Structure formats: structure tokens, C-alpha cells
Amino acid sequence: MNIKDINSAIISGVFTNDDLNSIVDAVKYARSQLGKQNRRSLMLGDTVKFTSNRNGVTYTGDVEKIKLKYVLVRTNHGLFNVPANMLEVAE
């Protein structure tokens, strides 16, 4: 089953409300695990990049502080508090 099949099944309305809640919980859990994995792979001073949801601009900066869910990133445009799962290591 690929992502298109999953999306089609959800959109077609074959799931009950409980089924949809279960799917939402699974997605939230998977996102949380990705964030944890990202946080563990980062070190202070690493260069990372992320794309802002507000203006679509991709920023590159250095990891200043690693928090529970967010990472403080210093760029040329200032400090950004970025969710860990939005960060990629810049090459």
C-alpha cells in the first residue's frame, strides 16, 4: 500500500470516527519519534537548514540550544525556535 492508496481510503470515507482517531494518534506518534531521532543526531554548533512555514524561505544556521521539542537555531536573520522534525543537516 502506498501513500496515494492511504489518502484515497481516508478521503473516501470508509473509516469510522474511532478509526480516524487511531490514524491521527499513529501519525502524531510517528512525528514525535522523528523529532526525537533528529534531536539525538544534532550537536551544539552543527549547521542545519529549515524552511519557514510563514514565508517559505529556507534558512541555514547553527544549533545554539537543543530543547525537548524545539531547537534554537542562530541564522544571519536572528534566532529561530524550530521544531526538531523540521531540521535537516546542511551540507
C-alpha positions, 0 to 999 in steps of 0.5 A: 500500500502506498501513500496515494492508496492511504489518502484515497481510503481516508478521503473516501470515507470508509473509516469510522470516527474511532478509526480516524482517531487511531490514524491521527494518534499513529501519525502524531506518534510517528512525528514525535519519534522523528523529532526525537531521532533528529534531536539525538543526531544534532550537536551544539554548533552543527549547521542545519537548514529549515524552511519557514512555514510563514514565508517559505524561505529556507534558512541555514544556521547553527544549533545554539540550544537543543530543547525537548521539542524545539531547537534554537537555531542562530541564522544571519536573520536572528534566532529561530525556535524550530521544531526538531522534525523540521531540521535537516543537516546542511551540507 
